[in-house]
Amino acid sequence: MADAVTSQKLIDTDRKLVYKFTNISDGSGEASVAKIDVSGLNTNDAGTACSRVVLTQIWYDIGGFRVAIEWNASTNVVALVLGGSAAVGVSSGHYDFREWGGITNNAGSGINGDVDLTTHGHTAHDHYTIVAEFRKSY
């Protein structure tokens, strides 16, 4: 059996991208699972393909484990870790990074602009709901 996960694209405009991710874990977790493939996003008005995204805001509700948002590369780079430990229980909140430009993709060798998620400390029935807003780069 595997974790029950969903990825839903809510908005994909010229500049803005919003995704909702969910997971109800069976205890197996996720390891660098691709959640956003930038090559599949809408192009801008000039027909240019998106090459990267910048994390501008994130809303989350996480129960039991931690979730790492990662920039995909030969060796993924962690952009942000959400949640607490199993002892903490549920962790929820909102981060707004727009005032200073957002969290940029600083992955090195092998960067492709994609966004992955990894869960840490997962056990059966842990869960997350994450809504992430990004600014698209071309």
C-alpha positions in Angstrom: 0.0 0.0 0.0 1.1 3.6 -0.5 0.3 7.0 1.0 -2.9 8.5 -0.4 -1.7 11.7 -2.1 -3.2 14.3 -4.4 -1.7 17.3 -6.2 -4.2 19.8 -7.6 -3.3 22.8 -9.7 -5.6 25.7 -8.7 -4.1 28.6 -10.6 -1.7 28.7 -13.6 -1.5 32.2 -15.1 1.3 34.2 -16.7 2.9 35.0 -13.4 1.1 33.1 -10.6 0.9 29.4 -9.8 -1.1 27.9 -6.9 -1.1 24.2 -6.0 -2.8 22.2 -3.3 -1.1 19.0 -2.0 -2.6 16.4 0.4 -1.4 13.2 2.0 -2.9 10.7 4.3 0.0 8.4 5.2 0.0 4.6 5.6 3.4 5.0 7.2 5.4 4.6 4.0 5.9 8.3 3.4 7.2 10.2 0.4 10.8 10.7 -0.7 11.6 13.5 -3.2 8.3 12.9 -4.9 7.8 15.3 -7.9 4.8 17.6 -7.2 5.4 20.4 -9.8 6.8 19.7 -13.2 7.6 23.2 -14.6 7.8 22.0 -18.1 4.0 21.1 -17.9 2.9 24.6 -16.8 1.2 27.1 -19.1 3.5 29.3 -21.1 3.4 33.1 -20.9 1.7 35.3 -23.5 4.8 35.3 -25.6 4.8 31.5 -25.7 7.9 31.2 -23.4 8.0 28.1 -21.1 8.3 28.5 -17.4 11.8 27.5 -16.2 11.5 27.9 -12.4 9.1 29.0 -9.6 9.6 31.2 -6.6 7.7 30.3 -3.4 5.8 33.4 -2.3 3.2 32.1 0.2 2.3 28.8 1.8 -0.6 27.7 4.0 -0.3 24.3 5.8 -2.0 21.9 8.2 0.3 18.9 9.1 -0.3 16.2 11.6 2.4 14.0 12.9 5.3 14.3 10.5 7.5 17.0 8.8 7.3 17.9 5.2 10.3 19.2 3.2 9.6 21.4 0.1 12.6 20.7 -2.2 14.0 22.3 -5.3 14.8 19.4 -7.7 18.4 18.9 -8.8 21.1 16.2 -8.9 21.0 16.6 -5.1 17.8 18.3 -4.1 18.0 21.5 -2.1 15.5 22.0 0.8 13.5 25.2 0.3 11.4 25.0 3.5 10.5 22.4 6.2 7.0 22.4 7.6 5.4 20.6 10.6 6.8 19.4 13.9 7.5 16.1 15.6 4.9 13.4 16.4 4.9 14.7 19.9 3.8 18.1 18.7 0.8 16.7 16.9 -0.9 19.1 14.5 1.0 22.1 13.1 -0.7 24.7 11.0 0.0 28.2 9.7 0.8 30.6 6.9 4.1 32.0 5.7 4.1 35.1 3.5 7.5 35.7 1.7 6.3 38.3 -0.8 7.6 41.3 1.1 11.2 40.3 0.3 10.7 38.5 -3.0 10.0 34.9 -2.0 12.2 31.8 -1.6 14.1 31.5 -4.8 15.3 28.2 -6.3 19.0 28.0 -5.4 19.5 24.4 -6.5 22.8 23.7 -8.2 24.0 21.0 -10.6 21.2 19.2 -12.4 18.5 21.9 -11.6 15.4 21.5 -13.7 13.1 23.9 -11.8 10.7 21.2 -10.5 9.4 21.1 -6.9 9.5 17.9 -4.9 8.2 16.9 -1.4 9.7 14.6 1.2 8.1 13.5 4.5 10.2 12.8 7.6 9.1 10.8 10.7 6.0 9.5 9.0 3.7 6.9 10.7 0.2 5.6 9.7 -2.5 8.2 9.7 -0.2 11.2 9.6 -1.5 13.8 7.2 -0.8 17.1 5.4 -2.7 19.7 3.4 -0.5 22.3 1.8 -1.6 25.2 -0.4 1.5 26.9 -2.0 1.6 30.0 -4.1 4.5 30.6 -6.5 5.6 33.3 -8.9 6.7 31.9 -12.3 10.0 32.7 -13.9 10.9 32.5 -17.6 
